Amino acid sequence: MDGQGATADPQLQHFIEIESQKQRFQQLVHQMTEVCWEKCMDKPGPKLDSRTEMCFVNCVERFIDTSQFILNRLEQTQRSRGSFSENMSD
């Protein structure tokens, strides 16, 4: 072994990142579907009535808003910790 195996191929890394993003998206959709289905679906039928449809729309929008808020908060926390760590090392 010449040690080159330790550095991954950039194309492979890119592929893995894309696949990871797909997986996270699928998990988010599954979670959102589960939450909104339990909240909005009273009785399954061949069509959604307008009340159920609006409930799903509102639920999905709130779910997305909440997820975005959490991601933004985590990014802020990460940035503040990063700047705190940089200040501590000075």
C-alpha positions in Angstrom: 0.0 0.0 0.0 1.4 3.4 -1.0 -0.9 5.5 1.2 -2.9 7.0 -1.7 -6.0 5.1 -0.6 -6.3 7.4 2.4 -7.2 10.3 0.2 -10.5 9.7 -1.4 -11.2 10.5 -5.1 -12.9 14.0 -5.3 -15.6 12.5 -7.7 -16.3 9.8 -5.2 -16.6 12.3 -2.4 -19.0 14.5 -4.5 -21.1 11.4 -5.3 -21.3 10.4 -1.6 -22.3 14.0 -0.6 -25.1 14.0 -3.2 -26.3 10.6 -2.1 -26.2 11.8 1.5 -28.3 14.9 0.6 -30.8 12.7 -1.2 -31.1 10.4 1.9 -31.6 13.4 4.2 -34.2 14.8 1.9 -36.1 11.5 1.7 -36.0 11.2 5.5 -37.4 14.7 5.8 -40.2 14.0 3.4 -41.0 10.7 5.3 -41.0 12.5 8.6 -43.1 15.4 7.3 -45.6 12.9 5.7 -46.0 11.0 8.9 -46.5 14.1 11.0 -49.0 15.8 8.7 -50.9 12.5 7.9 -51.5 12.0 11.6 -52.5 15.6 12.1 -54.8 16.1 9.1 -56.2 12.8 7.9 -59.5 11.9 9.7 -60.9 9.4 7.3 -59.2 8.2 4.1 -61.3 8.5 1.0 -61.0 8.7 -2.8 -60.5 12.5 -2.6 -59.3 15.1 -0.1 -61.9 17.6 1.0 -60.8 21.2 1.1 -60.4 21.3 4.8 -58.0 18.3 4.8 -56.1 19.7 1.8 -55.6 23.1 3.6 -54.5 21.2 6.7 -51.9 19.4 4.7 -50.7 22.6 3.0 -50.4 24.4 6.3 -48.7 21.4 8.0 -46.1 21.1 5.3 -45.4 24.9 5.3 -45.0 24.9 9.1 -42.8 21.8 9.0 -40.6 23.5 6.4 -40.5 26.8 8.4 -39.6 24.9 11.5 -36.9 22.9 9.8 -35.4 26.0 8.2 -35.5 27.8 11.6 -33.6 24.9 13.3 -31.0 24.8 10.5 -30.4 28.5 10.7 -30.1 28.3 14.5 -27.6 25.5 14.3 -25.6 27.4 11.7 -25.5 30.5 14.0 -24.5 28.3 16.9 -21.7 26.7 14.8 -20.4 30.1 13.7 -20.5 31.5 17.2 -18.6 28.5 18.5 -16.1 28.8 15.7 -15.4 32.4 16.4 -15.3 31.7 20.1 -12.7 28.9 19.5 -10.7 31.2 17.3 -10.7 33.9 20.0 -9.6 31.4 22.6 -6.6 30.2 20.5 -5.3 33.8 20.2 
